[in-house]
Amino acid sequence: MILLSDHPILKQECVPFDFEQDNAKELFETLRDEMIKHRGVGLSAPQIGIPVRAFVIGNPDVKEDIIGVFNPTITNYDEEKVTYEEGCLSFPGMYIKISRPRAIRVRYADWNADVNSTRYEGYTARIFQHEYDHLNGMTFIQRANRYHLEKAKKQKVKLDRMLKVT
C-alpha cells in the first residue's frame, strides 16, 4: 500500500539501509512490484512505510530494467535546470511543473551492495532526484513555486470532479 501525502513518514529523513540487518533483495522486489502495480516510474521505501534510504526507478513495462538504489548520494548537480511536469504516487492526480538540474552524478549501492557511480540526465535524472527527495523527507510540492502549485491544485480539483461524475 502506498502512503498518501499527509502521512508523517513522508516528512521525515530516512535512515541508511543496513545490508547486514535487512534483506535488500526483498525490499527491492517489494518496491519494484508496487511501482509496477501502480504504474509509476519510481517508488521510495518511505512511500510504502519503510523509512530507509532506498528506492527503485525504471519503466514499469520492462521489469528487468528496473534498478534498485540503496543509500544514494548525489555528488554533482548540473548547472542547467529544466522545468517539467511531475507526478507522485503519494499525491494521486496531482501534476506540478518542477525545475530541477538537467543532469546529476550519483553514487549508490544496488541490492547486492555493489557500489555504482554514474551520471544520469534528462528524465532519469529527474526521477532519481524526485525519489532522492523522498529519502530526505521532502516532497515535490515543497519544490514547486507558488504559481505552479496553485495551478496544479486547481487542475486536481477539476480532475476529481470529473472522476466523480463518471
N, CA and C atoms as an extended XYZ file, in Angstrom:
498
Properties=species:S:1:pos:R:3:atomname:S:1:resname:S:1:resid:I:1 pbc="F F F"
N         0.828       -1.180        0.000 N   MET     1
C         0.000        0.000        0.000 CA  MET     1
C         0.883        1.258        0.000 C   MET     1
N         0.545        2.180       -0.836 N   ILE     2
C         1.315        3.421       -0.931 CA  ILE     2
C         0.718        4.457        0.011 C   ILE     2
N         1.591        5.068        0.812 N   LEU     3
C         1.155        6.095        1.754 CA  LEU     3
C         0.811        7.374        1.000 C   LEU     3
N        -0.223        8.059        1.477 N   LEU     4
C        -0.636        9.296        0.821 CA  LEU     4
C         0.028       10.508        1.456 C   LEU     4
N        -0.110       11.635        0.788 N   SER     5
C         0.608       12.880        1.060 CA  SER     5
C         0.697       13.335        2.505 C   SER     5
N        -0.315       13.078        3.303 N   ASP     6
C        -0.313       13.594        4.671 CA  ASP     6
C         0.321       12.657        5.699 C   ASP     6
N         0.860       11.531        5.276 N   HIS     7
C         1.453       10.584        6.231 CA  HIS     7
C         2.779       11.127        6.779 C   HIS     7
N         2.989       11.048        8.099 N   PRO     8
C         4.198       11.621        8.716 CA  PRO     8
C         5.519       11.004        8.233 C   PRO     8
N         5.520        9.756        7.825 N   ILE     9
C         6.775        9.131        7.340 CA  ILE     9
C         7.320        9.884        6.133 C   ILE     9
N         6.420       10.433        5.316 N   LEU    10
C         6.862       11.148        4.117 CA  LEU    10
C         7.550       12.477        4.432 C   LEU    10
N         7.445       12.896        5.678 N   LYS    11
C         8.046       14.176        6.079 CA  LYS    11
C         9.325       13.999        6.901 C   LYS    11
N         9.771       12.752        7.082 N   GLN    12
C        10.958       12.531        7.901 CA  GLN    12
C        12.139       12.041        7.071 C   GLN    12
N        13.330       12.384        7.521 N   GLU    13
C        14.540       11.916        6.859 CA  GLU    13
C        14.726       10.437        7.170 C   GLU    13
N        15.088        9.672        6.169 N   CYS    14
C        15.232        8.233        6.323 CA  CYS    14
C        16.623        7.850        6.826 C   CYS    14
N        16.687        6.701        7.481 N   VAL    15
C        17.962        6.176        7.983 CA  VAL    15
C        18.625        5.349        6.879 C   VAL    15
N        19.954        5.225        6.927 N   PRO    16
C        20.639        4.400        5.923 CA  PRO    16
C        20.141        2.957        5.954 C   PRO    16
N        20.103        2.343        4.793 N   PHE    17
C        19.752        0.929        4.705 CA  PHE    17
C        20.917        0.123        5.250 C   PHE    17
N        20.639       -0.848        6.105 N   ASP    18
C        21.668       -1.684        6.728 CA  ASP    18
C        21.701       -3.050        6.037 C   ASP    18
N        22.699       -3.266        5.189 N   PHE    19
C        22.811       -4.518        4.441 CA  PHE    19
C        23.068       -5.717        5.352 C   PHE    19
N        23.609       -5.484        6.537 N   GLU    20
C        23.887       -6.564        7.492 CA  GLU    20
C        22.599       -7.049        8.165 C   GLU    20
N        21.674       -6.126        8.426 N   GLN    21
C        20.463       -6.442        9.194 CA  GLN    21
C        19.226       -6.697        8.330 C   GLN    21
N        19.140       -6.039        7.183 N   ASP    22
C        17.913       -6.068        6.388 CA  ASP    22
C        18.106       -6.831        5.079 C   ASP    22
N        17.005       -7.291        4.516 N   ASN    23
C        17.023       -8.051        3.273 CA  ASN    23
C        16.816       -7.106        2.087 C   ASN    23
N        17.922       -6.749        1.435 N   ALA    24
C        17.866       -5.792        0.327 CA  ALA    24
C        17.092       -6.344       -0.867 C   ALA    24
N        17.285       -7.620       -1.177 N   LYS    25
C        16.592       -8.199       -2.333 CA  LYS    25
C        15.080       -8.169       -2.111 C   LYS    25
N        14.641       -8.499       -0.900 N   GLU    26
C        13.211       -8.496       -0.594 CA  GLU    26
C        12.627       -7.084       -0.709 C   GLU    26
N        13.339       -6.083       -0.169 N   LEU    27
C        12.859       -4.707       -0.277 CA  LEU    27
C        12.830       -4.264       -1.733 C   LEU    27
N        13.882       -4.584       -2.490 N   PHE    28
C        13.916       -4.242       -3.914 CA  PHE    28
C        12.702       -4.821       -4.633 C   PHE    28
N        12.428       -6.105       -4.430 N   GLU    29
C        11.314       -6.763       -5.118 CA  GLU    29
C         9.966       -6.175       -4.707 C   GLU    29
N         9.809       -5.851       -3.426 N   THR    30
C         8.561       -5.239       -2.955 CA  THR    30
C         8.357       -3.876       -3.605 C   THR    30
N         9.403       -3.039       -3.589 N   LEU    31
C         9.304       -1.716       -4.214 CA  LEU    31
C         9.031       -1.834       -5.711 C   LEU    31
N         9.765       -2.700       -6.378 N   ARG    32
C         9.590       -2.894       -7.828 CA  ARG    32
C         8.166       -3.322       -8.151 C   ARG    32
N         7.670       -4.316       -7.419 N   ASP    33
C         6.334       -4.837       -7.712 CA  ASP    33
C         5.237       -3.807       -7.425 C   ASP    33
N         5.384       -3.021       -6.353 N   GLU    34
C         4.419       -1.959       -6.050 CA  GLU    34
C         4.459       -0.871       -7.124 C   GLU    34
N         5.671       -0.521       -7.560 N   MET    35
C         5.812        0.503       -8.596 CA  MET    35
C         5.125        0.050       -9.884 C   MET    35
N         5.350       -1.199      -10.259 N   ILE    36
C         4.726       -1.743      -11.474 CA  ILE    36
C         3.206       -1.769      -11.320 C   ILE    36
N         2.730       -2.249      -10.175 N   LYS    37
C         1.289       -2.354       -9.912 CA  LYS    37
C         0.590       -0.997      -10.047 C   LYS    37
N         1.266        0.055       -9.578 N   HIS    38
C         0.666        1.393       -9.604 CA  HIS    38
C         1.097        2.225      -10.810 C   HIS    38
N         1.837        1.598      -11.734 N   ARG    39
C         2.243        2.233      -13.000 CA  ARG    39
C         3.100        3.475      -12.793 C   ARG    39
N         3.992        3.424      -11.799 N   GLY    40
C         4.905        4.533      -11.561 CA  GLY    40
C         6.215        4.320      -12.285 C   GLY    40
N         7.070        5.330      -12.247 N   VAL    41
C         8.424        5.225      -12.817 CA  VAL    41
C         9.477        5.289      -11.708 C   VAL    41
N         8.999        5.430      -10.467 N   GLY    42
C         9.872        5.428       -9.302 CA  GLY    42
C         9.035        5.253       -8.058 C   GLY    42
N         9.652        4.670       -7.022 N   LEU    43
C         8.961        4.491       -5.747 CA  LEU    43
C        10.014        4.359       -4.654 C   LEU    43
N         9.838        5.138       -3.596 N   SER    44
C        10.791        5.105       -2.485 CA  SER    44
C        10.248        4.275       -1.325 C   SER    44
N        11.168        3.747       -0.514 N   ALA    45
C        10.788        2.941        0.653 CA  ALA    45
C         9.852        3.683        1.604 C   ALA    45
N        10.085        4.978        1.901 N   PRO    46
C         9.148        5.644        2.806 CA  PRO    46
C         7.713        5.708        2.263 C   PRO    46
N         7.545        5.670        0.959 N   GLN    47
C         6.199        5.711        0.386 CA  GLN    47
C         5.403        4.440        0.685 C   GLN    47
N         6.098        3.364        1.086 N   ILE    48
C         5.383        2.149        1.491 CA  ILE    48
C         5.556        1.910        2.996 C   ILE    48
N         5.959        2.964        3.710 N   GLY    49
C         6.014        2.899        5.162 CA  GLY    49
C         7.313        2.403        5.760 C   GLY    49
N         8.375        2.325        4.967 N   ILE    50
C         9.671        1.858        5.456 CA  ILE    50
C        10.662        3.017        5.370 C   ILE    50
N        11.015        3.627        6.499 N   PRO    51
C        11.837        4.843        6.476 CA  PRO    51
C        13.350        4.584        6.334 C   PRO    51
N        13.723        3.898        5.248 N   VAL    52
C        15.142        3.658        4.950 CA  VAL    52
C        15.492        4.270        3.604 C   VAL    52
N        16.777        4.477        3.372 N   ARG    53
C        17.263        5.153        2.169 CA  ARG    53
C        17.362        4.156        1.002 C   ARG    53
N        16.213        3.920        0.375 N   ALA    54
C        16.153        3.008       -0.764 CA  ALA    54
C        14.989        3.394       -1.672 C   ALA    54
N        15.191        3.195       -2.978 N   PHE    55
C        14.103        3.393       -3.940 CA  PHE    55
C        14.384        2.606       -5.202 C   PHE    55
N        13.377        2.539       -6.058 N   VAL    56
C        13.519        1.915       -7.373 CA  VAL    56
C        13.117        2.937       -8.425 C   VAL    56
N        13.730        2.817       -9.602 N   ILE    57
C        13.350        3.645      -10.746 CA  ILE    57
C        13.402        2.787      -12.001 C   ILE    57
N        12.565        3.142      -12.966 N   GLY    58
C        12.590        2.427      -14.238 CA  GLY    58
C        11.234        2.415      -14.910 C   GLY    58
N        11.203        1.758      -16.041 N   ASN    59
C         9.995        1.641      -16.848 CA  ASN    59
C         9.157        0.485      -16.308 C   ASN    59
N         7.910        0.749      -15.882 N   PRO    60
C         7.094       -0.327      -15.321 CA  PRO    60
C         6.738       -1.414      -16.333 C   PRO    60
N         6.943       -1.154      -17.620 N   ASP    61
C         6.662       -2.151      -18.650 CA  ASP    61
C         7.858       -3.067      -18.924 C   ASP    61
N         9.024       -2.733      -18.352 N   VAL    62
C        10.234       -3.536      -18.571 CA  VAL    62
C        10.817       -3.894      -17.192 C   VAL    62
N        10.206       -4.891      -16.573 N   LYS    63
C        10.519       -5.279      -15.193 CA  LYS    63
C        12.011       -5.499      -14.963 C   LYS    63
N        12.676       -6.141      -15.899 N   GLU    64
C        14.097       -6.485      -15.715 CA  GLU    64
C        15.033       -5.279      -15.788 C   GLU    64
N        14.550       -4.131      -16.269 N   ASP    65
C        15.383       -2.925      -16.343 CA  ASP    65
C        15.227       -1.998      -15.132 C   ASP    65
N        14.321       -2.336      -14.228 N   ILE    66
C        14.118       -1.511      -13.033 CA  ILE    66
C        15.309       -1.699      -12.101 C   ILE    66
N        15.859       -0.576      -11.633 N   ILE    67
C        17.032       -0.669      -10.762 CA  ILE    67
C        16.687       -0.304       -9.323 C   ILE    67
N        17.358       -0.970       -8.422 N   GLY    68
C        17.235       -0.677       -7.000 CA  GLY    68
C        18.363        0.246       -6.585 C   GLY    68
N        18.037        1.248       -5.803 N   VAL    69
C        19.008        2.252       -5.365 CA  VAL    69
C        18.996        2.280       -3.838 C   VAL    69
N        20.152        1.972       -3.238 N   PHE    70
C        20.273        1.927       -1.784 CA  PHE    70
C        21.341        2.905       -1.327 C   PHE    70
N        21.018        3.690       -0.307 N   ASN    71
C        21.945        4.662        0.293 CA  ASN    71
C        22.596        5.583       -0.744 C   ASN    71
N        21.772        6.224       -1.575 N   PRO    72
C        22.319        7.077       -2.639 CA  PRO    72
C        22.867        8.411       -2.133 C   PRO    72
N        23.762        8.945       -2.934 N   THR    73
C        24.275       10.300       -2.745 CA  THR    73
C        24.327       10.951       -4.119 C   THR    73
N        23.863       12.178       -4.213 N   ILE    74
C        24.047       12.939       -5.446 CA  ILE    74
C        25.325       13.733       -5.242 C   ILE    74
N        26.345       13.409       -6.039 N   THR    75
C        27.667       14.014       -5.839 CA  THR    75
C        27.878       15.277       -6.661 C   THR    75
N        27.051       15.472       -7.697 N   ASN    76
C        27.195       16.667       -8.522 CA  ASN    76
C        25.881       16.974       -9.239 C   ASN    76
N        25.539       18.243       -9.277 N   TYR    77
C        24.347       18.716       -9.984 CA  TYR    77
C        24.788       19.582      -11.154 C   TYR    77
N        24.188       19.355      -12.329 N   ASP    78
C        24.433       20.188      -13.494 CA  ASP    78
C        23.870       21.592      -13.222 C   ASP    78
N        24.526       22.614      -13.722 N   GLU    79
C        24.035       23.984      -13.513 CA  GLU    79
C        22.766       24.273      -14.313 C   GLU    79
N        22.629       23.631      -15.483 N   GLU    80
C        21.449       23.856      -16.312 CA  GLU    80
C        20.230       23.193      -15.682 C   GLU    80
N        19.151       23.963      -15.557 N   LYS    81
C        17.913       23.431      -14.994 CA  LYS    81
C        16.848       23.324      -16.073 C   LYS    81
N        15.948       22.376      -15.872 N   VAL    82
C        14.851       22.144      -16.802 CA  VAL    82
C        13.556       22.057      -15.985 C   VAL    82
N        12.504       22.709      -16.473 N   THR    83
C        11.198       22.649      -15.818 CA  THR    83
C        10.333       21.655      -16.580 C   THR    83
N         9.760       20.728      -15.819 N   TYR    84
C         8.954       19.668      -16.425 CA  TYR    84
C         7.899       19.217      -15.426 C   TYR    84
N         6.787       18.734      -15.925 N   GLU    85
C         5.703       18.292      -15.066 CA  GLU    85
C         6.027       16.949      -14.410 C   GLU    85
N         5.770       16.865      -13.101 N   GLU    86
C         5.992       15.641      -12.342 CA  GLU    86
C         4.709       15.225      -11.647 C   GLU    86
N         4.578       13.932      -11.438 N   GLY    87
C         3.513       13.376      -10.624 CA  GLY    87
C         4.155       12.563       -9.514 C   GLY    87
N         3.344       12.072       -8.594 N   CYS    88
C         3.859       11.281       -7.477 CA  CYS    88
C         2.769       10.313       -7.037 C   CYS    88
N         3.138        9.060       -6.823 N   LEU    89
C         2.157        8.059       -6.413 CA  LEU    89
C         1.528        8.376       -5.051 C   LEU    89
N         2.211        9.149       -4.228 N   SER    90
C         1.658        9.551       -2.927 CA  SER    90
C         0.726       10.759       -3.039 C   SER    90
N         0.673       11.366       -4.221 N   PHE    91
C        -0.197       12.521       -4.483 CA  PHE    91
C        -1.004       12.222       -5.756 C   PHE    91
N        -1.898       11.226       -5.721 N   PRO    92
C        -2.607       10.833       -6.943 CA  PRO    92
C        -3.377       11.989       -7.578 C   PRO    92
N        -3.207       12.128       -8.889 N   GLY    93
C        -3.921       13.157       -9.631 CA  GLY    93
C        -3.298       14.541       -9.584 C   GLY    93
N        -2.172       14.684       -8.885 N   MET    94
C        -1.503       15.993       -8.765 CA  MET    94
C        -0.286       15.983       -9.697 C   MET    94
N        -0.245       16.950      -10.599 N   TYR    95
C         0.882       17.079      -11.536 CA  TYR    95
C         1.366       18.517      -11.482 C   TYR    95
N         2.649       18.688      -11.162 N   ILE    96
C         3.204       20.023      -10.931 CA  ILE    96
C         4.468       20.210      -11.753 C   ILE    96
N         4.609       21.395      -12.353 N   LYS    97
C         5.858       21.720      -13.042 CA  LYS    97
C         6.922       22.035      -11.991 C   LYS    97
N         8.043       21.325      -12.088 N   ILE    98
C         9.145       21.451      -11.134 CA  ILE    98
C        10.430       21.716      -11.905 C   ILE    98
N        11.243       22.633      -11.401 N   SER    99
C        12.550       22.920      -12.001 CA  SER    99
C        13.619       22.101      -11.265 C   SER    99
N        14.401       21.341      -12.031 N   ARG   100
C        15.469       20.516      -11.463 CA  ARG   100
C        16.690       20.555      -12.381 C   ARG   100
N        17.865       20.254      -11.829 N   PRO   101
C        19.053       20.147      -12.678 CA  PRO   101
C        18.849       19.095      -13.775 C   PRO   101
N        19.327       19.408      -14.967 N   ARG   102
C        19.168       18.533      -16.133 CA  ARG   102
C        19.941       17.227      -15.986 C   ARG   102
N        21.097       17.296      -15.312 N   ALA   103
C        21.943       16.107      -15.171 CA  ALA   103
C        22.528       16.067      -13.757 C   ALA   103
N        22.804       14.853      -13.298 N   ILE   104
C        23.400       14.649      -11.977 CA  ILE   104
C        24.426       13.522      -12.045 C   ILE   104
N        25.364       13.550      -11.132 N   ARG   105
C        26.280       12.420      -10.924 CA  ARG   105
C        25.896       11.827       -9.587 C   ARG   105
N        25.773       10.497       -9.545 N   VAL   106
C        25.292        9.821       -8.339 CA  VAL   106
C        26.183        8.646       -7.953 C   VAL   106
N        26.050        8.283       -6.686 N   ARG   107
C        26.733        7.114       -6.154 CA  ARG   107
C        25.716        6.389       -5.281 C   ARG   107
N        25.587        5.070       -5.482 N   TYR   108
C        24.616        4.291       -4.712 CA  TYR   108
C        25.000        2.812       -4.763 C   TYR   108
N        24.410        2.043       -3.862 N   ALA   109
C        24.577        0.588       -3.875 CA  ALA   109
C        23.332       -0.030       -4.507 C   ALA   109
N        23.518       -1.152       -5.208 N   ASP   110
C        22.357       -1.899       -5.687 CA  ASP   110
C        21.961       -2.902       -4.602 C   ASP   110
N        20.983       -3.743       -4.853 N   TRP   111
C        20.514       -4.652       -3.801 CA  TRP   111
C        21.544       -5.709       -3.424 C   TRP   111
N        22.570       -5.893       -4.247 N   ASN   112
C        23.675       -6.810       -3.916 CA  ASN   112
C        24.753       -6.113       -3.096 C   ASN   112
N        24.560       -4.834       -2.792 N   ALA   113
C        25.523       -3.993       -2.063 CA  ALA   113
C        26.721       -3.608       -2.927 C   ALA   113
N        26.620       -3.799       -4.238 N   ASP   114
C        27.672       -3.348       -5.154 CA  ASP   114
C        27.492       -1.853       -5.381 C   ASP   114
N        28.577       -1.089       -5.229 N   VAL   115
C        28.502        0.368       -5.345 CA  VAL   115
C        28.661        0.787       -6.804 C   VAL   115
N        27.785        1.682       -7.224 N   ASN   116
C        27.800        2.218       -8.585 CA  ASN   116
C        27.986        3.722       -8.531 C   ASN   116
N        28.712        4.236       -9.496 N   SER   117
C        28.842        5.674       -9.665 CA  SER   117
C        28.553        5.951      -11.132 C   SER   117
N        27.588        6.814      -11.384 N   THR   118
C        27.194        7.062      -12.766 CA  THR   118
C        26.601        8.458      -12.908 C   THR   118
N        26.374        8.838      -14.151 N   ARG   119
C        25.768       10.130      -14.458 CA  ARG   119
C        24.430        9.869      -15.118 C   ARG   119
N        23.406       10.564      -14.649 N   TYR   120
C        22.086       10.484      -15.265 CA  TYR   120
C        21.725       11.861      -15.781 C   TYR   120
N        20.985       11.866      -16.887 N   GLU   121
C        20.486       13.143      -17.410 CA  GLU   121
C        19.060       12.970      -17.880 C   GLU   121
N        18.420       14.090      -18.136 N   GLY   122
C        17.054       14.072      -18.647 CA  GLY   122
C        16.062       13.471      -17.672 C   GLY   122
N        15.170       12.653      -18.211 N   TYR   123
C        14.065       12.080      -17.438 CA  TYR   123
C        14.562       11.204      -16.282 C   TYR   123
N        15.611       10.412      -16.534 N   THR   124
C        16.144        9.542      -15.478 CA  THR   124
C        16.709       10.367      -14.328 C   THR   124
N        17.405       11.453      -14.636 N   ALA   125
C        17.944       12.335      -13.594 CA  ALA   125
C        16.800       12.937      -12.773 C   ALA   125
N        15.728       13.306      -13.446 N   ARG   126
C        14.562       13.891      -12.766 CA  ARG   126
C        13.934       12.876      -11.812 C   ARG   126
N        13.712       11.667      -12.271 N   ILE   127
C        13.104       10.634      -11.427 CA  ILE   127
C        14.005       10.343      -10.226 C   ILE   127
N        15.308       10.225      -10.468 N   PHE   128
C        16.254        9.957       -9.382 CA  PHE   128
C        16.158       11.060       -8.326 C   PHE   128
N        16.151       12.311       -8.760 N   GLN   129
C        16.078       13.440       -7.821 CA  GLN   129
C        14.761       13.446       -7.045 C   GLN   129
N        13.666       13.112       -7.712 N   HIS   130
C        12.353       13.068       -7.065 CA  HIS   130
C        12.358       12.023       -5.947 C   HIS   130
N        12.843       10.829       -6.259 N   GLU   131
C        12.868        9.762       -5.245 CA  GLU   131
C        13.887       10.071       -4.149 C   GLU   131
N        14.999       10.657       -4.510 N   TYR   132
C        16.027       11.048       -3.541 CA  TYR   132
C        15.448       12.056       -2.541 C   TYR   132
N        14.637       12.975       -3.027 N   ASP   133
C        13.975       13.933       -2.139 CA  ASP   133
C        13.132       13.213       -1.082 C   ASP   133
N        12.411       12.154       -1.494 N   HIS   134
C        11.597       11.398       -0.535 CA  HIS   134
C        12.450       10.879        0.624 C   HIS   134
N        13.671       10.462        0.337 N   LEU   135
C        14.550        9.926        1.382 CA  LEU   135
C        14.958       11.003        2.382 C   LEU   135
N        14.869       12.247        1.959 N   ASN   136
C        15.221       13.381        2.820 CA  ASN   136
C        13.987       14.050        3.438 C   ASN   136
N        12.832       13.398        3.315 N   GLY   137
C        11.608       13.931        3.901 CA  GLY   137
C        11.009       15.078        3.125 C   GLY   137
N        11.361       15.186        1.862 N   MET   138
C        10.870       16.287        1.031 CA  MET   138
C         9.984       15.735       -0.087 C   MET   138
N         8.885       16.448       -0.350 N   THR   139
C         8.014       16.047       -1.454 CA  THR   139
C         8.105       17.083       -2.575 C   THR   139
N         7.603       16.700       -3.733 N   PHE   140
C         7.706       17.618       -4.875 CA  PHE   140
C         6.907       18.890       -4.683 C   PHE   140
N         5.905       18.862       -3.811 N   ILE   141
C         5.144       20.079       -3.515 CA  ILE   141
C         6.062       21.146       -2.918 C   ILE   141
N         7.024       20.715       -2.097 N   GLN   142
C         7.961       21.659       -1.488 CA  GLN   142
C         8.929       22.261       -2.511 C   GLN   142
N         9.104       21.602       -3.633 N   ARG   143
C         9.983       22.097       -4.706 CA  ARG   143
C         9.267       23.048       -5.658 C   ARG   143
N         7.942       23.035       -5.626 N   ALA   144
C         7.157       23.813       -6.595 CA  ALA   144
C         7.133       25.290       -6.234 C   ALA   144
N         7.124       26.131       -7.277 N   ASN   145
C         6.893       27.550       -6.988 CA  ASN   145
C         5.389       27.749       -6.793 C   ASN   145
N         5.026       28.843       -6.175 N   ARG   146
C         3.628       29.087       -5.793 CA  ARG   146
C         2.685       29.033       -7.000 C   ARG   146
N         3.072       29.648       -8.116 N   TYR   147
C         2.217       29.680       -9.306 CA  TYR   147
C         1.899       28.264       -9.796 C   TYR   147
N         2.951       27.445       -9.969 N   HIS   148
C         2.739       26.093      -10.479 CA  HIS   148
C         1.976       25.212       -9.486 C   HIS   148
N         2.208       25.415       -8.203 N   LEU   149
C         1.489       24.648       -7.187 CA  LEU   149
C         0.001       24.983       -7.202 C   LEU   149
N        -0.334       26.264       -7.246 N   GLU   150
C        -1.748       26.663       -7.272 CA  GLU   150
C        -2.444       26.166       -8.540 C   GLU   150
N        -1.746       26.242       -9.655 N   LYS   151
C        -2.304       25.751      -10.919 CA  LYS   151
C        -2.585       24.243      -10.831 C   LYS   151
N        -1.638       23.500      -10.246 N   ALA   152
C        -1.800       22.054      -10.103 CA  ALA   152
C        -2.961       21.711       -9.173 C   ALA   152
N        -3.121       22.474       -8.097 N   LYS   153
C        -4.228       22.231       -7.170 CA  LYS   153
C        -5.573       22.441       -7.861 C   LYS   153
N        -5.681       23.491       -8.679 N   LYS   154
C        -6.914       23.754       -9.410 CA  LYS   154
C        -7.209       22.639      -10.415 C   LYS   154
N        -6.158       22.171      -11.104 N   GLN   155
C        -6.339       21.077      -12.061 CA  GLN   155
C        -6.798       19.803      -11.353 C   GLN   155
N        -6.264       19.548      -10.170 N   LYS   156
C        -6.650       18.352       -9.413 CA  LYS   156
C        -8.111       18.435       -8.994 C   LYS   156
N        -8.570       19.598       -8.564 N   VAL   157
C        -9.981       19.775       -8.193 CA  VAL   157
C       -10.863       19.450       -9.401 C   VAL   157
N       -10.502       19.966      -10.578 N   LYS   158
C       -11.271       19.686      -11.796 CA  LYS   158
C       -11.270       18.193      -12.108 C   LYS   158
N       -10.102       17.571      -12.000 N   LEU   159
C        -9.980       16.142      -12.279 CA  LEU   159
C       -10.832       15.328      -11.302 C   LEU   159
N       -10.774       15.673      -10.025 N   ASP   160
C       -11.568       14.972       -9.013 CA  ASP   160
C       -13.065       15.097       -9.304 C   ASP   160
N       -13.496       16.280       -9.730 N   ARG   161
C       -14.919       16.492      -10.074 CA  ARG   161
C       -15.315       15.621      -11.265 C   ARG   161
N       -14.446       15.590      -12.278 N   MET   162
C       -14.736       14.781      -13.469 CA  MET   162
C       -14.827       13.295      -13.113 C   MET   162
N       -13.950       12.837      -12.236 N   LEU   163
C       -13.958       11.435      -11.850 CA  LEU   163
C       -15.203       11.059      -11.053 C   LEU   163
N       -15.744       11.996      -10.289 N   LYS   164
C       -16.973       11.737       -9.534 CA  LYS   164
C       -18.186       11.628      -10.452 C   LYS   164
N       -18.164       12.391      -11.549 N   VAL   165
C       -19.282       12.404      -12.494 CA  VAL   165
C       -19.357       11.086      -13.260 C   VAL   165
N       -18.194       10.542      -13.623 N   THR   166
C       -18.193        9.323      -14.461 CA  THR   166
C       -18.369        8.063      -13.685 C   THR   166
